[in-house]
Amino acid sequence: MSDNEVAPLETAYGVDHHVTRADAPDRPAQEGGPDMVQLLSPEGERVPHPELDGIVDALSDEALRGLYRDLALVRRFDAEATALQRQGELGLWASLLGQEAAQVGSGRALRRQDYAFPTYREHGVAWCRGVDPVNLLGMFRGVNHGGWDPNEKNFHLYTIIIGAQTLHATGYAMGVQRDGDVGTGDEGRDTAVIAYFGDGATSQGDVSEALVFAGVNNSPVVFFCQNNQWAISEPNEKQTRAPLWHRARGFGFPGIRVDGNDVLAVYAVTKQALDAARTGQGPTFVEAFTYRMGAHTTSDDPTKYRVSAEVEVWKHRDPIERYKRWLTTTGKADADFFDAVDAEADELGGSVRERCLAMPDPEGPEMFRHVYAEEHPVTAREREWFEGYHASFEEEVAR
Amino acid sequence: MSSTTLAKGITSGLRAAMEKDARVVLLGEDIGKLGGVFRVTEGLQKDFGEDRVIDTPLAEAGIVGTAIGMALRGYRPVVEIQFDGFVYPAFDHIVSQVAKLHSRSLGTVRMPMVIRIPFGGGIGAVEHHSESNETYFAHTAGLRVVACSNPHDAHWMIRQAVESDDPVIFYEPKRRYWDKGEVGEAPDGDLGSARVVREGDDVTLLAYGPMVKTCLQAATAAEEDGRSLEVVDLRSLSPLDTGAVLASARKTGRVVVVHEASTFLGIGAELSAMLTEEAFYELEAPVLRVGGYNVPYPPSRLEEEFLPDLDRVLDAVDRSLAY
């Protein structure tokens, strides 16, 4: 093998599209720096943190094992969806590979009454909210544009327009304030909102506007930025000159960078931020420093723009491996547990596949439904025409 | 019955809507203490508080974007866009989010939002303050688009818009804000309906917003020449009240559409196409359009040349009758 060739990754990540061209430009290594909160090193060792240790220590062993189960099942679901796309069953898939800890850690910090506003990659958060994962496939299969009731699990529809949902989250939080559901001291009532977005989204005006509105209103919203280093083909340094978490200060509220591949740190930092929001202390900007191990979506080819050495570095920071190591060395989980999770993951993959394939295509007239809440004559007339037009063929066939 | 201005008709309509439903909140720039640059929300913050009449940061995408979130929380936001030409930063939220959320959620989410836009020219304003951008929104499925033309409709239509479970773009004819009229005890039909505001036999004039008054003046002038013009106030642009339009067109056989917006792909283009499809054999003349030219809204010293006026309307009437 010549120096310019790179062997395919054998890989926990399954696919080989991390193999990259050797002439891609060098990038500075992505290091979280000394300000990054980390409770679990990539080697799986617990890093003490006087301020946050209490939050993690309060978790039962069962809850800790639950986090592992979430991470593993979400990765398995994601892999199944990628496979379904490769087999033509989904038109597109946006993989969360590598970002499981950022999503599960933050998702499990939410309370039932809290509300999450996702991008289109928050499959792990959806899982934590209790959204049936098959529902997430609908828009990627092309049978709907979302299709779940956001209020059922307090998980808004996926938003494709980058950054738009940060404003929706802020407005929702302004509603929460007007309902008096902040700072009452009632754990079942005080409500926080979390807005998910990526590093690319921070360049959108909407995100800055959301930070302004949330800041001046002191709204109970956590801005959870998964900095996965890449906005399709554009590296972080094309989006920002300063670390993203620094941005919060200019809007008048705290920002914090957390190791996004450390599920314990993400959980603790997010919980702290959500608690601050619920108790009336206003917004927090959390930058979860992570990495998009896969392509942007299944339509993307990262070999055209990033080097495999970079991916290798992040492979060693894998969120699931380090957590498994820690659970094992501390005796919080044993081989039987991991085997059981593996079996459950395979079962999930199989059932997701089966239910995806069974998803019916919508009937033509469905497109006219729900355009308006109250009847709109133009849409009603066109639907009538559409049905008559198609019925005319059936009549012809019948003759 | 009480005589009031069109602007104050909206104020009293908003007040009634807010008294009736505590979930109605107003958002906009300068709408609190100042009462809005046109004073449409004057006094409302004093009476309903800063939580319900919200002076927002100066960012239109932010205003509509956060209003979406408030609607998701169960509120009924009424957004004020300060001037027509300032709505574009919010365009994405209106077209990609507000209009689509009901459909995307398969009917589980509603967007009972009103977006008020003072529109049109004729007040000698600087750039971006005189536009008529209704076609952009009428072209977007999921939105309702209406325009009031007089104090009575201003009062009742804003109340109906607030009560609608669909998002409504509510156009206010800014040069008619100070026109006075009576506000009656009940609305004239539902929000999607047109209204014949002057009966006539020879030619139908279709108009909305500020051009209704212009058309009524044209009809009065034409009467002196022995011509009987019927004036239909469309009131709703999405949906169009095609039944009312067709009834008038069939009666007179001649139709002239009048609006300030450019005629190219304007509401008149849709009306013309619809009338050709539905009433081809009943028309005595092609549907004619009187509107703005296909140019950026001109500097105010030229706006009289740009805007349809009584003479241009009557010119079109002459041309229609010449067929």
Interface residues (C-beta under 8 A of the other chain):
Chain A: N144 H145 G146 G147 W148 D149 P150 N151 E152 H156 L157 T159 I161 A164 T166 L167 H168 A169 T170 G171 Y172 A173 M174 G175 V176 Q177 R178 D179 G205 D206 E209 A210 V212 F213 V216 R369 H370 V371 Y372 A373 E374 H376 P377 V378 T379
Chain B: V25 D51 R52 I54 T56 P57 A59 A61 G62 G65 T66 A67 I68 G69 M70 A71 L72 R73 G74 Y75 P89 D92 H93 S96 Q97 K100 L101 H102 S103 R104 S105 L106 G107 T108 V109 R110 P112 A141 G142 R144 S164 D165 D166 G192 S238 P239 L240 T242
